[in-house]
């Protein structure tokens, strides 16, 4: 596996600042991402295994509703899993911790809360306002 440290400069443009992440920060964030990866994979497995087909009676309607909720939860877990996998790829490529839109550093505090964050707080607000 190709791990990059905070001192790596490839994939950065001139004048771009490195995020304020130490090697220890990156190691902890990588471990957190790997924990999320394992959890989401297990969650998807549990949600998609042994899903019964709904019938027509009142009990079957409730079962159908539970199945629908399970499908939605699995879809959400797959989206988070994709985000986590993308964050690990960015980390391996030396692009982790930089906004995918403006290429400015993502705040260390935001990465501590949402380690798969792709955008800085400013770009995230702009994207959410445009929805």
ROGU-146780 format. One line per 8 residues: number of its first residue (from 1); their letters; for each residue x, y, z of C-alpha. Coordinates in Angstrom, 3 decimals, m for minus. Example, Ala and Ser with C-alpha at 12.3 -4.5 7.8 and 13.67 -1.06 7.14 Angstrom:
! residues 2
1) AS) 12.300,m4.500,7.800 | 13.670,m1.060,7.140 $
This chain:
! residues 131
1) XXXXXXXX) 0.000,0.000,0.000 | 1.316,3.440,m0.862 | 0.937,5.681,2.197 | 1.830,9.323,1.824 | 2.774,11.660,4.611 | 1.807,15.270,5.125 | 5.088,16.359,3.550 | 4.223,14.887,0.135 $
9) XXXXXXXX) 3.622,17.543,m2.474 | 2.501,15.686,m5.607 | m0.995,16.503,m6.892 | m0.762,20.017,m5.474 | m0.622,23.273,m7.365 | 1.852,26.061,m6.704 | 0.870,28.083,m3.656 | m1.414,25.384,m2.277 $
17) XXXXXXXX) m1.037,24.893,1.458 | m0.878,21.476,3.082 | m3.678,20.679,5.504 | m2.762,21.006,9.164 | m2.623,17.238,9.645 | 0.236,15.480,11.367 | 1.323,11.957,10.507 | m0.466,10.853,13.694 $
25) XXXXXXXX) m3.647,12.645,12.567 | m3.524,10.862,9.220 | m2.929,7.489,10.865 | m5.897,7.998,13.202 | m8.127,9.188,10.346 | m7.076,6.205,8.199 | m7.948,3.825,11.049 | m11.317,5.554,11.515 $
33) XXXXXXXX) m12.025,5.201,7.783 | m11.099,1.503,7.877 | m13.443,0.986,10.854 | m16.251,2.678,8.917 | m15.433,0.532,5.897 | m15.800,m2.666,7.935 | m18.966,m1.445,9.650 | m20.687,m0.388,6.409 $
41) XXXXXXXX) m19.806,m3.650,4.668 | m21.243,m5.652,7.583 | m24.311,m3.414,7.676 | m24.960,m3.885,3.951 | m24.505,m7.643,4.302 | m27.010,m7.789,7.164 | m29.531,m5.577,5.388 | m29.402,m7.474,2.105 $
49) XXXXXXXX) m29.284,m11.061,3.371 | m32.428,m13.128,3.933 | m34.912,m10.541,2.648 | m38.313,m12.301,2.395 | m40.713,m11.530,m0.421 | m43.811,m9.620,0.761 | m47.301,m11.145,0.483 | m50.809,m9.586,0.478 $
57) XXXXXXXX) m52.164,m9.827,4.054 | m51.975,m7.114,6.761 | m48.882,m8.720,8.283 | m47.313,m8.915,4.858 | m47.888,m5.183,4.313 | m45.904,m4.476,7.478 | m43.232,m6.885,6.272 | m43.183,m5.069,2.918 $
65) XXXXXXXX) m42.718,m1.742,4.722 | m39.824,m3.208,6.725 | m38.289,m4.515,3.509 | m38.582,m1.067,1.926 | m36.906,0.526,4.950 | m34.137,m2.084,4.721 | m33.631,m1.296,1.042 | m33.373,2.426,1.790 $
73) XXXXXXXX) m30.944,1.822,4.674 | m28.774,m0.400,2.462 | m28.728,2.270,m0.264 | m27.665,4.880,2.280 | m24.968,2.568,3.656 | m23.676,1.989,0.099 | m23.393,5.749,m0.445 | m21.412,6.188,2.777 $
81) XXXXXXXX) m19.259,3.183,1.856 | m18.461,4.788,m1.512 | m17.502,8.040,0.253 | m15.235,6.167,2.666 | m13.568,4.236,m0.176 | m13.035,7.505,m2.073 | m11.470,9.118,1.013 | m9.050,6.202,1.368 $
89) XXXXXXXX) m8.118,6.532,m2.333 | m7.498,10.275,m1.869 | m5.331,9.442,1.140 | m3.307,6.911,m0.893 | m2.912,9.450,m3.715 | m1.802,12.269,m1.407 | m4.929,14.348,m2.091 | m6.685,13.713,1.227 $
97) XXXXXXXX) m7.554,16.752,3.304 | m8.054,19.067,0.347 | m11.405,20.289,m0.954 | m12.348,18.565,m4.210 | m13.772,21.857,m5.517 | m11.504,24.721,m4.441 | m8.467,22.605,m3.451 | m8.071,24.477,m0.177 $
105) XXXXXXXX) m7.358,22.444,2.965 | m10.361,20.926,4.709 | m10.387,21.917,8.374 | m8.813,19.374,10.681 | m11.831,19.668,12.983 | m14.218,18.768,10.140 | m12.114,15.744,9.170 | m12.124,14.603,12.793 $
113) XXXXXXXX) m15.950,14.568,12.692 | m16.456,13.459,9.075 | m13.193,11.846,7.921 | m14.614,11.152,4.463 | m15.391,14.871,3.889 | m14.687,15.908,0.292 | m15.281,19.633,0.656 | m14.190,22.476,2.896 $
121) XXXXXXXX) m16.890,24.105,5.016 | m17.284,27.025,2.566 | m17.789,24.833,m0.516 | m20.063,22.509,1.444 | m22.302,25.448,2.372 | m22.386,26.642,m1.245 | m23.316,23.134,m2.482 | m26.050,22.706,0.140 $
129) XXX) m27.477,26.157,m0.591 | m27.751,25.205,m4.272 | m29.929,22.151,m3.554 $
